Each structure stands twice: as C-alpha cells, then as structure tokens.
Amino acid sequence: MMFGRITGTVVASRKDEKLDGLKLLLVQQVDAYGKITNNYVVAADSVGAGKGEVVLFATGSSARQTTKTEGRPVDAVIMAIVDTWEINGEVMYDKYTADAGMK
C-alpha cells in the first residue's frame, strides 16, 4: 500500500465494459513523511474518495482484491481514505487539523 492525494478525475466514455460503473481518479503519490512526489497513477475508487483527500492505494494484482475491482482489468485501486498517520510519535498527517497540508 502507498499514500497518495487525489488530484483529479479521469473520464473515459469509451472503455472496456468491465470498467463500467467504476470511478477513476488521478492519484499523486506521497511519501511516508508527507512529501508530494512526481509519481501519478490512475486508480479505481472503491471507497468514495474525493479530490484533495489523502488515500491508501495499491497496485498490481492487489488492485483486483476489493469487492468493486475483483475480476476487472485494473492495476491500481484506492481502498482507504486516511484520517491520520504518524511516525515515531510525530503526526505526519491529520485530516481534521487546519494545517493538514502535505509538505
């Protein structure tokens, strides 16, 4: 699993029928210390995430392990919306504080 921030949506009016009904989001990867990277992935949303939220996502065969993505041709899935995370007692991110921005 990796951390990411939802930066946008992806609309594909013509796609494989197995992708019908899936919301596709653009996710920018974030490192464990909250630093935004230059890595992006298009991920199927299995939890109702929205723009600006910090999420956990998985890639590869793990992306097809959720109930919404099982048996579908996806290589990345958003499977959690992050509330907080900390490292060695230091809060790296807290969704509920005013200064919850990424570094």
N, C-alpha and C positions, 0 to 999 in steps of 0.2 A: 504494500500500500504506500501511496505517496500523498503529500499535501499539495493542494492546488487552489487557485482562486478562479472563480467563474468570471470570464472576461467578455463573453458574448454568446450568441446563439448561432446555430447552423441550420439553414433551411434548405432542404433538398426535395423539390416537388416530384422529381423522378428518381426512384430508388428501388432496390430490391424489396419485394413485398414483405419479407421477413423483418424489415426495418419499419414498416408501418406502425404507427402508434408510439414510437419511441421519440422522446425529446432529445435532441442532440445539442450539446453545449461545448463551447470552446473553453478549455481549462489551461491556465498558465501555471506551471509547476512552481512550488515554493519549497525552499529547503527547510530543514528542521529548525533553523533559527529564525525563520520568517522572512528570509531574503528571497525576493522575487527573482526567478531565473528567466532565461530567454527560451525555455522549452515549452512548447504548446502541444496539446493533444485534443482531438475531438472525441468526446465521451458520451455514451448513452447515459441518461439520467434515470436512476432507479429510485430516487428519494424525494424528488420535487425541489431540487436546488434552484437558486436564482442568481442573477447577476450580482457580483460583488461578494458572494458568500465564499468562505473557505471550506473546502471539502476534502474527503479522502477518496482517492480513486485508485483503481487497479488496472493493469494492462495484461495483455496476453490471454492465456486460457482462463485465468481467474476472472476475466471480464465476462465470461459466459456462465458464471456460477450463481447469479442472482435470479430470482423468480421472473423478473422482467426481461432478462437477457439470455436465459437458457435456450440453447438451440438457435441463436441468432448470430449473424455474421458481424460481431462487434469485437474490437480489440482494446477498448477502454470503457470503463464504467465508473460512474460516481455512485458510491454506496454508503456515504455518510456525510452529514453536514457537521462540521466541527464547532463545538462550543468553546472549548479551551484546550491548550496543551502547555506543558511545562517541561523543562529540562533542568535536572539537579535543583529543583525547588524554585527556579525562576520561570515565571509565566512568559511564554513566548507569544501567546495569542489568547485573547479573551474576547469573544463575540459581544459580550454585554458591557464592555467599558467603552468610554468615549474615545480613548486612544488606542483602539484595537487595530490600527493600520499595520500593514506589512512594512517591513524595513526595505 
